[in-house]
Amino acid sequence: MFNALVVEKDEDGETSAAVKQITLDDLPEADVTVAVEYSTLNYKDGLCIGPGGGLVRHYPHVPGIDFAGTVESSDDARYKPGDKVVLTGWRVGEAHWGGYAQKARVRADWLVPLPDGLDTRQAMAVGTAGLTAMLAVMALEDHGLKPGHGPVLVTGAAGGVGSVATAILAQLGHEVAAVTGRPETEDYLKSLGASRIVAREDLGEVTRKPLEAEQWAGCVDAVAGAMLGRVLKQMKYGSSVAAIGLAGGAIIEGALITPFILRGVNLLGIDSVMQPYENRQRAWQRIAADLPLDRLEAMTVAAKLEDLPRLGAEILEGRIKGRVVVDVNA
């Protein structure tokens, strides 16, 4: 028997989440069993834990869209007992039971060896959000962004993706302009390396103007919606926006075709869910090499399985700062 946060739905369609004991026989079939050490709390996890179950397809369910731990048994030659591994994406925690349990059973293709220089707790301080942030930075680099080109904007900078993107970009030598709607996070963002803080309202409202003054050499956008519509008009010629989230809505307002035609702006969609193995491995290796690990603690909040129903509600309300690391054995 081992502990897991189990979400269940009753006959009236109401969901509830509680820590319960389950067995290996309860886990879905797959070729690798992992003794989970740490997981995280992401926005999708909040949806899965919350009322209605959000993205969950079948009940009972164990959420947790990522985890890091040690291989316990494997039917795949690529992994052997004792190997340290990390998993992000592949609908784990949504369609397949995830990381909020002391053991998980998953497909070998979904795993990546833990890179040298990271332990399992550090890997989850990075987690899916950090992997997404690194993929966004890599996409901007692939489209020509280099230090010295000008300030790089990070929207939603106090959130999980934004925090890691800010720290990575600053470590790489970029001037980072961090956007936040919470003044109390300014010191936190500066501790991650932000060169300047941009209040959300200072980006202004979407107007009918087709273009605005060129300001940003690149952007990691974790918000979308009206904010993305405004930011696109402010991008420098030939620059790129790596878009990774929809917290501000899926509808982009404004005359968006103009930045693309007249300034050659690139809009790059970043999806971390089903990245090829090579991309995930490269991104994790870059994280180990380029993310300032001494800043991980500043962006990390520790949690236990029993804390997750409360914290799940808080992340949906936008009250979580940085990364929540879940010690499933605490």
N, C-alpha and C positions, 0 to 999 in steps of 0.2 A: 504493500500500500504506500502511496505517496500523495502529497498535497497538490491541489490544482484549484484555480479559480474557475468555477463552472457556472456558465450562464444557462438558465433553463426558462422555458416558456410554459405557462399553465394553460388550462382549457379556455380561459377568457382572453388569451393572447398577451397577457402581462408577462414581462420578463423580470428575472431576478438573478443576482450574481452573489455567490458565496464561496468561501474556501471549503472544499470537501476532499475526502480521500477517495482516490480512484486506483485502478490497477493497470498493469501493462496490457491486459486483455481489453481494457476500455479504449486504448489508443487505436487510431486508424492504422490500417496495414501500410507498410512502406519498408524500404530496405535498410535504413539506418536508424538506430535508437541512440538518442543523445541524452546524457545526464545534464540537464539544463542548470546553469549557474546564475545567469542574469538575463533579464529581458528589459523592455522599456515600455513607456506609455506614449503612444502616438495618438493623433486626432482620430484615426480610424479605430483604434482600440476604444476610445471614448464612445464612439458610435456603437460599437459591438456590445459594450457593457451597458449602455444606457437604455432608457425605455424604448421598447419596440425592437431592440436588437440591431438596428441599423443594417449593417452589411452581412449579418449572419444568415446563412442559408438553411442550416439544419440544427436542431436542438436535441440533446444538450450539446453545449459547445464550450471549448476552451479558447479564449482570445489570446492575443499576443502576436503581433505581426513580425516580430524578430526575436532572436535569442542567440546566446553564445554559451558554449559548454564543451563537454568532453564526450567523444564517441564511446558508447558503452558496448554496442554490438553492431556489426555491419555485414551485409551480404554483398557489398560492392568492394571490389579490390582497391579502389582509390582511397578508402578510409579503413582504418584499423582501430581497435580499442585503444584508448589513450590519446588519440589525435584531438587537438583543440580545433573547434570549428565555429563558424558564424553563419547565420542564416538571415536573409532579408527578402521580403517579397514573396512571389509565387502564390499569392492568396492564402498563405499561412496565416492563421488567426481569423480568417474570414470564411473560406470554403473548407479549409483543412485545420484541424486542431493545432494551436500554436504554442507560444512560449510561456504562458502563465501556468505552467505545471513543472514539477521537478524532473519530469522526463517527457521527451517528445519523440515521435517516430515520423520520419520524413524521407523523401526521396533524396538519394545521393546527389542528383543533379542540382538540387536547390542549395546545397552547402558550398562554402568556400573555406579552405584552410585558413585558420587565424594567422595573419602575417606576423613575422618577427617584429618585435618592438611593441606589440599590444598584448595586454592580458584580456581575459574575458570581460572584466568589469569595464575597462577602458573601451573595449569594442562596443559595449552597449551604451556607454556614455556618448558614443558616436551614433551607433544604431542606424536604422533605416533613414532617419532624418539626415544624419551625417553623410551616409552614402549618397543620398540624393544631392546634398550640397556639393560633395566632391564631383559627382557626375556633371553638375551644373557648371562648376569651375572649369572642369576639363573641356566641356563643350565651348565655353567662352574662349579658352586657350586655342582650341582647334580652329576657331574662327578669327584668330589673330590677336586676341587680347594679350598685352604684355604690361608689366609694371612701367609706369612713366607715361602711359597713354592718356591718363586723366583719371578722375574719380570714378569708382565703381559703386553703383547704388545697390543696396540690399534692402528690399522691402520685407515687412514682417520680421525685422531683424532680431527681436527679442524671443521669437519662437524657436523651436528645435532646429529647423533647417537654417533659418536666418542666423542663429547664433554660431553654428558651425561654419557656415559660409563666410561670416564676418571674420572669424578667427583664421580660417584658411587663407583668405584673400590678404589679410593683414600680414600673415606670416610670409607670404610670397612677395611682399613688397608693394602691394597696391595701396592706394589711398582709398579707404572705404568710407562711404557715406551711408550711415545706418538709419533707416526710417523706422520710427516707432510712434505709436499713438499713446504711449504710457511714459510720461516724463520721469517716473520713478525708476525706469530702466536705463537711464542715461549713463550712470556710473558703471553699471554692469556692462553695457555695450562698449564703453571706452576701455574697460579692463580686458575685453576680447580683442582690442586693437583698432576699433573704429576711430578714424581720424576726425570725423564730425558727426553730429547727430542732426537728423532732419525730422522735424515734427511732421506728422502725417498731414496736418492741415496746410503746412507750408508748400506741399506739392500742388495745392490748389484744387479747384474743381474742374471737371471736364468742361471745356468751352468749345465753341464752333471753330476756333482758330485751327487751321490745318496743321501748323507747326509752331513750336515755341523755340526759344533760344537753346542752342546745343549745350548740354551740360555734362552728360554721362558717357564715359568710354565703354561701359558695360553695365549690365544689371542682372542680379539674381532676384527674380520676383516670386515671392511666396504667397502673394495675395490675389492677383488678377483683378477682375471686375473694373470698376471705375479708376482705381489707382493705376492699373496697367495701361488703360487708355490714355491717361495723362503722361505717364512716364515715356511711352513710345514717342510722343511728340517732342520730348526733350533729349532724345538720344543723339549722340554725335554721328556724323556721316560714317557709314560702313561699320557701325558698332552692332552689338548683339545683346539680346535679352534672353536669358535662360529662364523659362517659366515653369514652375514646379508645383503650384498649388492653386486652389480655387476658393480659398476662404472668403474672398470678397465677391464671389459670384462668377458665373460662367459667361456672362454677357460683357463684352468689351465695348465701351461707349466711345464715340468720337469718330473723326474722319481718319480712320486708321490706315487707309491705303496710301495716304500721302507720305508717312515716314518710310514706307517700304519702297516706293517708287522714287521719291526725290532725294532720300538720304541713304538708300540701300540698307536699311536696318534689317537685321535678321531676327526672327522670332523663333527660338529653339525650344521645343517641348521636351521636357525631361521626365521620363517614366522609369522609376527604379524597380517596378514590380517584376518585370520579366526580362531583365537585362541578360544578355549572353554571359556565360561563365567568364570569358576572357575580359569583358568590360568590368564585371564585378571584382575579379581578381586584381586587375590593374587599379581600380579605384581604391580598394582596400590597401594595396601596397602604397599608393600615393598618400592615403590617410596616415599610415604609419610613418611615412617619411616627412610629410609636410604639415600635419596638424600639430600645433604646439600643445603637447600633452599636459604641460603645466597649467594650461587654461581650461582643461576639461573639468576640473573640480569646481571652477567658478561657474560653470554652466550646468552643473549636475545637482539634482535633488534625489535623495535616496528614498526608496519606498519598499514596502512589503506587499505580499499578495492581498492581505486584508485591507490595505489602504486603497486599493484600486477602484472600488465603487465610488468612493468620495472623489478621488483624483480624476476619475473618468468624467465626472460632471464638471469639474473645474477646468479641464482642458477644453471641453466643448464651450465653456463660457469665456474662453480666452484669458483665464487667470493663471495659467502655468507659464513660468519663465524658464527658458532653457530646456534641459533634458531631464526626464525622470527615469532613473535606473532602478529596476525592480530586482531585488535580491530574492529569488524564489525559495531559497532555503532559510531565510531569516525567520 
